[in-house]
């Protein structure tokens, strides 16, 4: 199987980031809701252990499990949309996207997160958010 990587110039990454921003904002919110629902599922799973199907906690648990499934499916579709654009979703809680790029002859990631006005950082493939550096546009154009 051949893996295909989309290479971005800074301007292209900025355009895609802007295009994906509304979806990414929505997904961050859905992820927060998913986490809350998961916490409630965990609690009710313990509380309703051994309870009958008509027990209020068991009924609430079933509703929460359906909601969790729906949220997971919606999150999955959104993540697939982002990946189809050639981006790598690194952190859904932060709204963090990476874009493959070339710095000279080296493959790197351009790095952007929600709240930033434009793509202004990069890091190595092995590095991450904590190792990102300001862009030197002459090296990445």
C-alpha positions in Angstrom: 0.0 0.0 0.0 1.3 3.4 -1.0 0.9 6.3 1.5 0.2 9.6 -0.2 1.3 12.8 1.5 0.0 16.2 0.5 2.7 18.9 0.7 1.6 22.4 1.7 3.2 25.8 1.2 2.4 28.3 3.9 -0.3 30.1 1.9 -2.0 26.8 1.1 -1.9 25.7 4.7 -3.4 29.0 5.7 -6.3 28.7 3.2 -7.1 25.1 4.4 -6.9 26.1 8.0 -9.3 28.9 7.4 -11.6 26.6 5.5 -11.5 24.0 8.2 -11.8 26.4 11.1 -15.7 26.2 11.5 -15.6 22.4 11.3 -12.7 22.2 13.8 -14.5 24.5 16.2 -17.6 22.2 16.0 -15.5 19.1 16.5 -13.8 20.6 19.6 -17.2 21.2 21.1 -18.4 17.7 20.1 -15.3 16.2 21.7 -16.0 18.1 25.0 -19.6 16.8 24.9 -18.3 13.3 24.1 -16.0 13.4 27.2 -18.8 14.6 29.5 -21.1 11.9 28.2 -18.4 9.3 28.6 -17.9 10.4 32.3 -21.6 10.0 32.9 -21.6 6.6 31.3 -18.8 5.5 33.5 -20.6 6.6 36.6 -24.0 5.2 35.6 -22.4 1.9 34.6 -21.2 1.5 38.2 -24.5 2.8 39.7 -26.8 0.5 37.5 -24.7 -2.6 37.8 -27.2 -5.5 38.3 -30.2 -3.2 38.0 -33.3 -4.2 35.9 -33.7 -2.8 32.4 -36.5 -0.5 33.7 -34.4 1.0 36.5 -34.1 4.8 35.9 -30.3 4.6 36.0 -30.3 1.8 33.5 -32.6 3.7 31.2 -30.5 6.9 31.5 -27.4 4.8 30.8 -28.9 3.4 27.6 -29.8 7.0 26.4 -26.2 8.2 27.2 -24.7 5.2 25.4 -26.8 6.0 22.3 -25.7 9.7 22.5 -22.0 8.7 22.9 -22.3 6.5 19.8 -23.8 9.3 17.8 -21.2 11.7 19.0 -18.4 9.3 18.1 -19.8 8.7 14.6 -20.1 12.5 14.0 -16.5 13.0 15.3 -15.2 10.3 13.1 -16.8 11.8 10.0 -15.3 15.2 10.9 -11.9 13.8 11.4 -12.1 12.0 8.1 -13.0 15.3 6.4 -9.9 16.9 7.9 -7.7 14.0 6.8 -9.1 14.1 3.3 -7.8 17.7 3.0 -4.3 16.4 3.6 -4.0 17.6 7.2 -3.1 15.7 10.3 -5.3 16.3 13.3 -2.9 16.2 16.2 -5.1 17.3 19.2 -8.8 17.6 19.0 -9.1 19.1 22.5 -6.9 22.1 21.4 -7.9 22.2 17.7 -4.4 21.5 16.6 -3.6 20.7 12.9 -0.3 19.9 11.2 0.4 20.2 7.5 3.2 18.3 5.7 5.7 20.7 4.1 9.3 20.8 2.9 12.0 22.9 4.5 14.7 22.6 1.9 14.9 18.9 1.4 13.5 18.0 4.8 9.9 16.9 5.5 8.4 18.9 8.4 5.0 19.9 9.8 3.6 23.4 9.6 1.6 23.8 12.8 -1.6 25.7 13.5 -4.2 25.7 16.3 -7.5 27.3 16.8 -7.2 30.8 17.9 -4.1 31.5 15.9 -4.6 34.0 13.0 -2.4 32.1 10.6 0.1 29.3 10.3 3.2 30.7 11.9 5.1 27.7 13.3 6.7 24.5 12.2 8.2 21.4 13.9 10.0 18.2 12.8 8.0 15.1 12.2 9.4 13.6 15.4 8.7 16.8 17.4 5.4 18.1 18.5 3.7 21.2 19.7 6.2 21.8 22.5 9.1 21.8 19.9 7.5 24.1 17.4 9.5 27.1 16.1 8.5 30.3 14.4 8.4 30.1 10.6 11.3 31.3 8.5 9.3 31.7 5.4 12.3 31.7 3.1 13.0 28.1 4.1 9.4 27.0 3.6 8.3 28.7 0.5 
